[in-house]
């Protein structure tokens, strides 16, 4: 397959490479930081366990796309083997599905903590938390196996050229010369209408709406503003993620709308994983405290090693 991506802007290849590299580094650094900080034993609670899983998915999710895009900017080689394309398609679907379900799980955790605080400890116990996290990963894996299994049966007669920057469902489906009715139906039923997109999105949306409704009835102004700002920022990012994701698969695959499709895909595949660590984790006071403690310990250990080296 030949992925044209952004090849029509040849003069911008170096700036686009630098921009993509910066985004990838910021995304990896932010999410790895969350995973390492959440590993602090002071933060061993269901909420932070779910945040650690979410950041892990974001790392895997971004790493299926950006390294290949960065390599194409450097080498100008935009070809990818059929096996490599199917592998990227499978991994992308797997991690995207897991992310959708983890977003729903985290919204449910916050709903219980804010709307049912007296029952939170009994309802969100470690057993349920582990089941929800494992179920999110497993759901993404199963959805991707089913869709990729059907997708691998398609025949491509060529020319296998698509105007996109990764092996996505819609652009590749346009290249198939065999019947795609079964694949389209399976994808619509399993991944869109019921399980992989709409259900987690509706569940997440309803959870945050219920949270905001409870917050607005809170008598304490300062506490209300703090929680409301946090939940509203999360709700905005969830809306952007799902809005662009749904729009990509709702927009007709016409030539005039392909550029819009690429821009929308860039939002939910690359930009949201970069911003999510800040909104979901790094603005949290307990996470900030754990990060400060980790940096302080690192600084003390570094100074101790430096003094020991000088003494020797």
Beta strands, then each sheet from edge to edge (+ up, - down):
strand 1: 2-3
strand 2: 161-162
sheet 1: 1+ 2+
end
